[in-house]
Amino acid sequence: MKFSRESLSTLSNTEVVLLQDENRQWNKNLRQRMADLVDSRMAQQISYEEYTATRKATKDEAAECEEQLTVLRMEMARRDR
């Protein structure tokens, strides 16, 4: 889910709220993937190298998710003024 601040200005409040809902679901999925990854490593189903590479990629994606959430929150706050 990638969007720019400029593109948000063309959306309705309802559409921005839907994007927030999608972002929350994305975040929930990322947390579940991380939990599954830890479980796989603890059960020795994956190597340490695979674990660290996947963990880094998931953490990077989580940072993007958090950044998008911040942008969405700022947009809604701007609209509430």
N, C-alpha and C positions, 0 to 999 in steps of 0.2 A: 504494500500500500504506500505508494509514493505520490506526493502532491506538493505543490508550492504554495507559499502564502498568497501569492497573487491569484492562483486558481481558486482559493477558498472564498475570495471576495465575490465570486460569481455564483456561489452556491447559496441556497436558502438555509435558514436555521435548521430545518428538518434534515436537510442533506448533511450538514455539518454534524448534527447529532448522530446520524447514521454512521458517519465516518468514525466518530468517537466509539460507537458500539463495535464497529469492525476492529478498531484498534484494541479495545479491551479483549476481544476474542483472540486476536493475534497474540497479545501479551499472555493470555491464559494458555494458549497453545505452546508458546515458547517455554513457559514455566513447566508444562507437562513434558515437553521434549527434554528439558534439562534434568528433570527427575528421572525420566526413563533412561537417559544417558548415564546418570550416576548408578542407577540400578544395574544396568548392563555391565558397567565397569566393576561394580562390587561383586557381581556374579561371574566375573572374569570371562564374559562373553565377547568383549572387545579388548584390543590391546591398549596400553597406556598412550601410545602415539595417536591412535584413532580417537581415543577419549579426549586428549588435549586439543587435537585439531578440530573436532566437532564442538567441543566446549568453547573454543575461541570463536568459531563461526557463529555459534548460537548467542554468545555474549555480544558480538558485534551487531547481530540482528536485534537483540534486545535493546541495545543503545539506540539504534535507529527507531525502534518502536517507541521508546521513551521520548526521543526528540520529536517524533510526529505527534505524540500525545501533548507535549508542551505547546506545539504550534496550534493544535486544535483548541486547547484551553485558552490560549492567548486570543485566538480568533473569537471565541464565544465571549470572552471578557470584553473585547473591543466592541462587540455588538451590543453588549448590555449597558454600555455607557450612555 
